[in-house]
């Protein structure tokens, strides 16, 4: 599986999702970003570690880290490897005494553990292509991409016209750094593409 390494760009609140947060991952050495909606508990766990704030008692992810350390387990990487029905799936790759195991996890939990274990975070290229958002403001070829899209739209049906409209809204959401809205627009684009 081809994969790309990502880092955490930030967390933003998502008031439309009952206190959920948008976790923004960005491709190292690239221009793609991947927003993932996560719960407030997981967002807090990630944020506390990123800010190097130590809780008076260990949270769940701290407990997992303590177990990992106690038993001599190494978290070698975390990978977001699937996207099914708008749900992301991840694996925590661990090594112990030469044995490698992949453990199924929610991306938010996997990332909360990765930041505690200094493990690299990856996204499969397929997931990044399907759900990633390219910030064309920073692309050297943005003008060419826009021209290509205009030419293609002239020859497509009404679904393609809707896709173009959504892509424009997506670019606008990215430029305003409204990643939660961008994630919703991206999901709508995926649904339309599946229909065509």
SVG drawing of the C-alpha trace seen along z (x, -y; Angstrom):
<svg xmlns="http://www.w3.org/2000/svg" viewBox="-28 -33 41 45">
<polyline fill="none" stroke="black" stroke-width="0.4" points="0.0,0.0 1.3,-3.4 1.2,-5.8 2.0,-9.4 3.3,-10.8 1.3,-13.5 1.5,-15.7 -1.1,-17.5 -1.9,-20.9 -4.4,-21.7 -7.8,-21.2 -10.8,-23.4 -14.2,-23.3 -17.2,-22.1 -20.3,-23.7 -22.6,-22.1 -21.5,-18.6 -22.4,-18.9 -19.0,-19.8 -17.0,-17.7 -13.8,-18.9 -12.1,-18.8 -8.6,-17.3 -6.6,-18.6 -3.7,-16.5 -1.3,-17.9 0.8,-15.9 4.6,-16.4 6.2,-17.8 2.9,-18.1 -0.2,-20.4 -3.0,-18.1 -4.9,-18.3 -7.1,-15.7 -9.9,-16.9 -11.3,-14.3 -14.2,-14.9 -13.4,-13.6 -15.0,-13.6 -14.2,-16.2 -12.6,-13.7 -10.1,-12.6 -9.5,-16.2 -8.7,-17.1 -6.3,-14.1 -4.5,-15.1 -4.4,-18.8 -3.1,-18.2 -0.1,-16.2 0.6,-18.7 0.7,-21.5 2.8,-19.3 0.2,-19.7 0.3,-16.8 -3.0,-15.8 -2.9,-15.1 -4.2,-11.6 -3.6,-9.6 -6.2,-9.7 -7.1,-6.6 -4.4,-7.3 -1.8,-7.9 -2.8,-4.6 -2.3,-2.9 1.1,-4.5 2.1,-3.3 1.1,0.3 3.1,0.0 6.1,-1.1 5.7,1.5 5.6,4.4 8.4,3.2 6.1,2.6 7.1,0.1 4.5,-1.7 6.3,-1.9 3.6,-3.9 -0.1,-4.7 -1.8,-4.6 -5.3,-5.8 -5.8,-3.1 -9.5,-3.0 -12.5,-5.2 -15.9,-3.4 -19.3,-5.1 -17.6,-8.4 -15.9,-6.7 -12.1,-6.6 -10.4,-3.5 -6.9,-3.3 -4.3,-0.8 -1.7,-1.1 1.4,0.9 3.3,2.3 6.4,4.4 7.4,6.5 10.3,9.0 10.5,9.0 6.8,9.6 4.8,7.0 1.1,6.6 -1.5,4.3 -4.3,3.2 -7.5,1.8 -8.4,-1.6 -10.4,-4.8 -8.1,-7.4 -8.6,-9.8 -7.4,-7.1 -4.6,-6.0 -3.3,-9.6 -3.7,-10.3 -1.5,-7.3 0.9,-8.2 1.6,-11.6 2.3,-10.0 4.7,-7.4 6.4,-9.8 5.2,-7.5 4.9,-8.7 1.4,-9.1 0.6,-8.0 -2.5,-8.1 -2.9,-5.6 -2.6,-7.4 -6.0,-6.1 -7.6,-7.7 -5.7,-10.9 -6.8,-11.0 -10.4,-10.3 -10.8,-12.6 -7.8,-15.0 -8.3,-18.6 -5.7,-20.4 -5.1,-24.1 -4.7,-25.4 -3.7,-28.9 -0.2,-27.4 -0.1,-25.3 2.2,-26.6 -0.2,-25.1 -3.4,-26.5 -4.1,-28.6 -3.7,-25.5 -5.9,-23.4 -8.7,-26.0 -8.5,-26.2 -8.7,-22.5 -11.7,-22.3 -13.6,-25.0 -13.0,-23.1 -14.2,-19.8 -17.3,-21.4 -18.5,-22.7 -18.7,-19.1 -20.3,-17.5 -23.9,-16.9 -25.7,-18.6 -23.9,-16.4 -20.6,-17.8 -21.9,-21.3 -22.8,-20.6 -19.4,-19.2 -17.8,-22.3 -19.9,-24.4 -19.0,-22.3 -15.3,-22.5 -15.5,-26.3 -17.2,-26.1 -14.5,-23.7 -11.7,-26.1 -13.5,-29.0 -13.9,-27.0 -10.2,-26.1 -9.1,-29.7 -11.1,-30.6 -9.6,-27.7 -13.1,-26.4 -12.0,-22.7 -15.1,-21.3 -17.2,-22.8 -14.6,-21.7 -15.0,-18.1 -18.8,-18.2 -18.4,-19.6 -15.8,-16.9 -18.3,-14.2 -21.0,-15.7 -18.5,-15.6 -17.7,-12.0 -21.4,-11.1 -22.0,-12.9 -19.0,-11.2 -20.3,-7.8 -23.6,-8.6 -21.9,-9.6"/>
</svg>
